[in-house]
């Protein structure tokens, strides 16, 4: 071994080089049964609540686009933001399903899904986690882990994942 130390380093280098593999430059596939647009048609007891939100999720491969329409009877924002008690927020990011859990890692955006850094309502990260209570061909029932609210979503449009290159 002492006579030919470069053989040891050559073999070690070859082993290290062949053990590495680059990740593909494509977005992930996501969960097949989630692909498409899902909307909440109504919220339980919405007439009795002071504020409630309806959600719309569009799953495209491993990406998610969220639209949250909020209805409020009480003003908690500056008058210029209250908008007669109705406003919409948007978020874009990725999602992951692990067993019975949906984890969303997203950022609040403008309506065109470009990053929002100021303005009315929430800015920054949108990081909800949901327990998947039911997932059939046309319905998706989620329960928020943080708020313990149920979202009863119905399928509006089914799509198929077409992976796109990462930028």
Buried (B, 14 or more C-beta within 10 A) or exposed (E): EEEEEEEEEEEEEEEEEEEEEEEEEEBBEBBEBBBBBBBBEEBEEEEEEEEBBBBBBBBBBBBBBBBBBBBBEEEEEEEEEBBEBEBBBBBBBBBBBEEEEBBBBBBBBEEEBEEBEEEBBEBEEBEBBBBBEEBEEEEBBBBBEEEEBBBBBEBEEEEEBEBEEEE
